[in-house]
Amino acid sequence: MRTGSHIFSLAAALVLAVLLAAALSGCRSLSPSKSESLWTPEEARGAEVYQLKCARCHHPTTTHPLNGPGLQGLTKIKAMPSGAPPTDERMTEVILHGRLNMPATQLTDEQLSDLLAYLHIL
């Protein structure tokens, strides 16, 4: 019986190692956000719009959720949490019309353009 439990322990350890390797390979490495000192005027205005309209629900410098998903690297991933690609058109749709628990956000065309520029540097 000792041999059987030893084989079981080795098998369990192997399964755990495979799962851990799979989990780690699925983690994405994010490039750091653009330094504030390098922001364009549009990106800086976008950061202000973000603080007024988005910051209470979304972290800008992490992927960890607040009330909504963290936004770091949003434009650098293949799909947003909804599964849709993070194109400017799709982000505009979600920002202006909302989705699930996210309410619609009223922005001028200039505010929207600035916000999108900011989201691209996260």
N, C-alpha and C positions, 0 to 999 in steps of 0.2 A: 504493500500500500504506500509505503514511503516513496517508492519509485514513481508511482502514479501521481502522487501529490507534487513531486519534484517536476515531473513533466508538465503538469497543470500550471505550476508556478512559472516555469519557463515560457509556456504558451501565453499566459496572461501578461508576462513582462514584454513579450514580443508584440502582442496586440497593443499594449499601452505605448510602446515605442513607435509603432506604425501610426497610431492615432496622433501622438504628439508631433511626429514629423509632418503629418498631413496638416495639422493645425498650424504649425509654424510656417509651412510653405504657403499657406493661404493668407498669412498676414501680409499686408502691403506696407512697404516702406515709403513714407511720405517725405518729399523734399520739404525743407523748411519754407515757411511763408516768406515772401519778399520783404526785405527790411523796410521799415517805414521811411527811412531817410532816402530811399530810392523810388518812392511812390510818385506817380505822375499826378498832376492836379485832379484829373478825373478819378483816379484811384483813391485819392485823399477825400474827395467829395463822396465817393461811394462808401468809404469807411464811416463817414458821418451819417449817411442814410442807413447803413447797417446798424449803427449804434441806436438810432432812433426807432427803427422799424423791425429789426431782426434779433438784436442781441439778447432780448429777454427769453428767447426760445432756442437760440442756436449758438454754440461755441464756435468762434472763428479759427482757433488755432489747435483744434483737436478733432478727432472723429468721434469722441465720446458724446453721447446725447445729453441734452439739457431737457427741455420740453419737446424739442425736435432734434433731428440728427446734428452732430457736429459737422461743420462745413469745410474743415481743412482738406485740401486736395480734391474738393468736389468736382472741379472741371478737369481733373487729371485721371479720373476713374472711368471705367467702361459704362457703368450704370449707377444711377442714383438709387436710394433705398426703394423707390417705387419700381425699379427695374428699367426705367427709361434712361436713354443716354443723356448726359448732362449738356445738351446743346443750349445755346442762348435762347432758342425758341421754346424749348421745353421748360427751362428755368423761368422764362418770362411768363409762361402759362401758369406755372405753379405759384409764382410770386403774385401775379395780378388776380388770379381767380381762386387760389387756395387749393388744397387737396387734403382729404380726410380731416385731421384735426387742425391743419394749418388754415387760418383764415385768409381771405383775400386781403391784399395790401394795396392801398391806393398810392400811386406814385405818378409823378409827371414823367414825360418821356426822358427828360434830362436826368432825373433821379434814377430811373430804371437803367439807363445807359451807364451812369456812374456806378451803380450798385453791381451791375454785371462785370464792369471792369475790375472792381474790388474783389468780387468772387473769384475771378481768374487768377488773382495773385495769392490766394490762400493756399 
